[in-house]
């Protein structure tokens, strides 16, 4: 009988704690923006062998916005990735 009382008491304590954790710490909604841009810097024709050289830059931007703690505190995450590439085609 002691075990059953302890078990029921544990459930009665853990259930509200789990609900409070879910309300306060788990984000419900997040707004995500993803953007990609490719820029061709230059294209050059090299020698008589039909070789082309190009330089490209690609930029990726990622933003995620959400609110925590009863939607009172805004939280924002940002990431920017810039890729530079040189391409030879022949």
WOSULFEN-V895753 format. One record per residue. N is the residue number from 1. RES is the residue in one small letter. SS is DSSP state (hx for helix, st for strand, lp for the rest). PSI is psi as a letter, one per 40 degrees, with the letter a starting at -180 (NA if undefined). OMEGA is omega in whole degrees, 0 to 359 (none if undefined). Layout:
BEGIN
n: (N,N)
res: (RES,RES)
ss: (SS,SS)
psi: (PSI,PSI)
omega: (OMEGA,OMEGA)
END
This chain:
BEGIN
n: (1,2,3,4,5,6,7,8,9,10,11,12,13,14,15,16,17,18,19,20,21,22,23,24,25,26,27,28,29,30,31,32,33,34,35,36,37,38,39,40,41,42,43,44,45,46,47,48,49,50,51,52,53,54,55,56,57,58,59,60,61,62,63,64,65,66,67,68,69,70,71,72,73,74,75,76,77,78,79,80,81,82,83,84,85,86,87,88,89,90)
res: (x,x,x,x,x,x,x,x,x,x,x,x,x,x,x,x,x,x,x,x,x,x,x,x,x,x,x,x,x,x,x,x,x,x,x,x,x,x,x,x,x,x,x,x,x,x,x,x,x,x,x,x,x,x,x,x,x,x,x,x,x,x,x,x,x,x,x,x,x,x,x,x,x,x,x,x,x,x,x,x,x,x,x,x,x,x,x,x,x,x)
ss: (lp,hx,hx,hx,hx,hx,hx,hx,hx,hx,hx,hx,hx,hx,hx,hx,hx,hx,hx,hx,hx,hx,hx,hx,hx,lp,lp,lp,lp,st,st,st,st,st,st,st,st,st,st,st,st,st,st,st,st,st,lp,lp,lp,lp,st,st,st,st,st,st,st,st,st,st,st,st,st,st,st,st,st,st,lp,lp,lp,lp,st,st,st,st,st,st,st,st,st,st,st,st,st,st,st,st,st,lp)
psi: (d,d,d,d,d,d,d,d,d,d,d,d,d,d,d,d,d,d,d,d,d,d,d,d,e,h,h,d,i,h,h,h,h,h,h,h,h,h,h,h,d,i,h,i,h,h,a,e,e,f,h,i,h,i,h,i,h,h,h,h,h,h,h,h,h,i,i,i,g,f,f,d,h,i,h,h,h,i,h,h,h,h,h,h,i,h,h,h,h,NA)
omega: (178,180,181,178,178,179,179,176,177,178,181,178,185,182,177,178,178,179,178,177,182,181,187,193,180,182,182,183,177,178,186,175,177,183,178,181,176,180,176,183,182,173,182,174,185,178,184,185,180,177,177,177,179,176,184,173,179,182,175,178,180,177,178,180,177,178,181,177,182,180,179,185,178,179,182,176,180,174,177,178,180,180,174,182,175,187,173,179,181,none)
END
